[in-house]
Amino acid sequence: MGELKLLGVWPSSFVYRIIWALELKGIKYEHVQGEFHNPDFSDLLLKYNPVYKKVPVLVVDGKPIAESTVILEYIEERWPQPPMLPQDPYERAVARFWVSFAEEKSTSFMSFFVAVGEDFQKATKEVREVLKVLEETIGDKKYFGGEEIGILDITLGWIPLFFGVIEDIVGVKVLVVDDFPRLFTWIRNFSEHPSIRTNFPSHHELFGYYKQKRDYYSTQYSMNAGMN
Ligand SMILES: N[C@@H](CCC(=O)N[C@@H](CS)C(=O)NCC(=O)O)C(=O)O
């Protein structure tokens, strides 16, 4: 198969997308887990992702692929089984539409995490609206992909992973079972899947890490807001 290396940092939701996809497909890889402040790791990122200097990067026989959704597409093309995209071209296009929707709307979730004051209220409203759309979209399916985990499940997998942690940190619950029963069922189905649950850090592990981040980001956010 050749050499497959995943450059990542813990606990990046973008990196988890790649881990989950590789695990689902049973692909062996080496996970090079670094830290941004480590000069050797920064050099690696500069070498393999000079444009963005971000993780994840999948290095295939020495050749890098960056951007998590691009990497997911590569994985799907190279190892089609089990599929993360439907077979029918129209259905594939629909799945990609929702991936693009999920990516675009992730900024509202970021604002929910870092914003303060009125901006936080606005972000909370937006997040609720996005979740409503997702609740409708999943309908009665087990996963967004149907009976099996698909590319949209993986793209949105950060919700089961992080959203409850973020809600606890900011002190506001949006994703409540009475409002989003189908998403609740999906979260359980996704996080209990054998390929996912072994790569799914606990709430406790994530809380400390993200609490620190929120304190830092919200201070920066308030400072920037004050300057405008
Ligand atoms: N659009 C990119 C986003 C990746 C991203 O933001 N990665 C973060 C880690 S979660 C990163 O590498 N940040 C480096 C930095 O900000 O210096 C993707 O989908 O891969």
Ligand as a Chemical Component Dictionary entry (heavy atoms), coordinates in Angstrom:
data_LIG
# 
_chem_comp.id                   LIG 
_chem_comp.type                 NON-POLYMER 
_chem_comp.pdbx_formal_charge   0 
_chem_comp.three_letter_code    LIG 
# 
loop_
_chem_comp_atom.comp_id 
_chem_comp_atom.atom_id 
_chem_comp_atom.alt_atom_id 
_chem_comp_atom.type_symbol 
_chem_comp_atom.charge 
_chem_comp_atom.model_Cartn_x 
_chem_comp_atom.model_Cartn_y 
_chem_comp_atom.model_Cartn_z 
_chem_comp_atom.pdbx_ordinal 
LIG N1  N1  N 0 -10.174 23.907 6.802  1  
LIG C1  C1  C 0 -9.175  23.136 7.473  2  
LIG C2  C2  C 0 -9.116  23.588 8.923  3  
LIG C3  C3  C 0 -8.013  22.895 9.703  4  
LIG C4  C4  C 0 -7.687  23.628 10.995 5  
LIG O1  O1  O 0 -8.203  24.709 11.302 6  
LIG N2  N2  N 0 -6.793  23.029 11.772 7  
LIG C5  C5  C 0 -6.336  23.672 12.986 8  
LIG C6  C6  C 0 -6.325  22.683 14.120 9  
LIG S1  S1  S 0 -7.947  22.367 14.685 10 
LIG C7  C7  C 0 -4.898  24.107 12.797 11 
LIG O2  O2  O 0 -4.099  23.382 12.255 12 
LIG N3  N3  N 0 -4.558  25.299 13.269 13 
LIG C8  C8  C 0 -3.211  25.755 13.175 14 
LIG C9  C9  C 0 -3.084  27.140 13.561 15 
LIG O3  O3  O 0 -4.108  27.783 13.675 16 
LIG O4  O4  O 0 -1.940  27.581 13.726 17 
LIG C10 C10 C 0 -9.491  21.647 7.341  18 
LIG O5  O5  O 0 -10.671 21.318 7.129  19 
LIG O6  O6  O 0 -8.565  20.826 7.391  20 
# 
loop_
_chem_comp_bond.comp_id 
_chem_comp_bond.atom_id_1 
_chem_comp_bond.atom_id_2 
_chem_comp_bond.value_order 
_chem_comp_bond.pdbx_ordinal 
LIG N1  C1  SING 1  
LIG C1  C2  SING 2  
LIG C1  C10 SING 3  
LIG C2  C3  SING 4  
LIG C3  C4  SING 5  
LIG C4  O1  DOUB 6  
LIG C4  N2  SING 7  
LIG N2  C5  SING 8  
LIG C5  C6  SING 9  
LIG C5  C7  SING 10 
LIG C6  S1  SING 11 
LIG C7  O2  DOUB 12 
LIG C7  N3  SING 13 
LIG N3  C8  SING 14 
LIG C8  C9  SING 15 
LIG C9  O3  DOUB 16 
LIG C9  O4  SING 17 
LIG C10 O5  DOUB 18 
LIG C10 O6  SING 19 
# 
